[in-house]
Amino acid sequence: MPDFGDETEDAAAQAAAESERAADIAWSRSQPWDVEGPFGKATFKSVTNPETGFQEDQLIGMKLSEELQKEYDYGLSEPERQRGFISAYEKAPDLAAQAYYDRYKETVAPDQEEQRLNLEKRLFGQGMLGSTGGASLTESLTKAQLANDLQARMESDSQVQAMIDTYRARGAQGLASATALGGLPSGYASLGSGQGNAMSGAAGNIAGIMTQAANTRAMGKIAASQQRMDMFKSGMGLLAGGLSAGLGGGAAVGGGGSAVGGLSSSGAGGMASMGVGSAQSGMLGANSMGFNAAYGGF
């Protein structure tokens, strides 16, 4: 007897495989797209777990164009470069301020000395040199020069701090520029992700259609298998009925032959032969009917 159950199982397995394939197609078509432009590119890479075989992680790679990468590297190194310029000032700001003041003093010292000499000449000419009035004027000049020196010293501190702040700001600006440049490909990543999301609906619909078609084909195969099984059972039933009918007819005719054989032995023999022949004829007829009915649909 043919194993119609295998046909049903094969159809179901094929439908399941095609449904799985449709799901894989929908998954792949709804993934983010790699995008490349003048600022660089954004790429997406799926990571598959070797134990489960499922995609569990998604890596996003963003890369700047060659020209922007150079600018990015320069901006990223700017803070360190600027710190190299002001490292001495940051370590000892007071010494740096004193160095500024010393340079100032070298510049104004000759003028201050000339001012004192001119005052002494004037006081000497007026006969006031060494007098109380002359001493007062000399003290006033000295205080004025000291006040200017003190102001210059304070300005030196401010100048050093301003220089430190300036170089730090330059480093921060370089870092900010690098940060802004590094984020340019993120727009490509958003575009690629959005494109994948836009395609996911259509991909899901296609997967649904493919799954429905696979199920329809499977149901058709299962129905055809069921029909062949029903026809086979029907043919076997007709075969069994034909065999039973053939055996019953042979016995009846044989019995008649036996009865007639009571009157004539030769006649009985002939009738018995007829009975056997009739039985064989009935069996063959039933056999032919049963198999034709069973396989008539094939």
Steps between C-alpha positions, in 0.01 A plus 500: 500500500642842409603717797283808448610638839848568361353720228314707761811538714711598199247765397490645851880501526532675164245764605691560824830533312352748253345701786838514672663612175235773464574619853873511423435704186279744692765533771781568252297752300402696811859539625663847500675605182864601471523867398801684356534871421748791481539507880580130530287189540296296746492120485296238685623153584303219664673276750372140513525294815685182397316295760143601417546608138291813561605858435523654844701819454531772240823693458491850353820625341547867414797632309593847377620575152876518454507881495281540808693231682811718479311795644359277771845373598636856510213624717529202731871565557451875551456489880827315548680734263370808683592355837853467371509875440381596848632215712768723657245771581256250653768339719632830644272795414671731755839444342352566159343823626829607655671435168248731331561764763875473463470564129280800575751627751783471252298721271401774745804501731705739280211746483447487875870560561494795264199644686687485832813663352299780341326563833833521683635743240195719534517496879872573490441793269231634729712449810252249636713187478520352850234733632168394645316618188743319273468179701121519473518530122746211478271284716198581284690395187613178663147411617364567152759273344433225760125526435564455131722199573234344726236550234731343244559202731127446543448528126770236452296256710193579293692461177628155599152383600354644180760314298422174680127554440563580134696185431255289694217648295685415180535142615131484591402645163709238323335224702153643432580514130613138504186398689278674246686341209484157658122523523445578132457133391230455765260663255580221255433245775157652566425497128599136464298398805198692376525334159498158666195595705325627188559167327397284795127538433525397135739219590255372760215504247708308249594246765132458587408442135781247460392318816137494390599364158713229663212401729259491206732269305543280805125475554454409134756223528343373821152504339629312194667244727178458696304450177739232379479329838118504487505358146745229605276403794196494270682277250609264775140480620377410150774241466403340829133496393580346161702220656218418742243495218719275281559245775128482586390437138753221450377315804139521387570365155722230642223398734266467210755289323520271800123457502489417137797273552275286718311402190797454270862478597612628167249777524612578850853525387404730223288718727781518754729616230245760410478612861872542533519681173220731604668572829826581332318720253327684783828551686674639194212730427498633854875537494485706184217718631666568833839614362345705222289682755795545737738646245253653260605846614873448438 
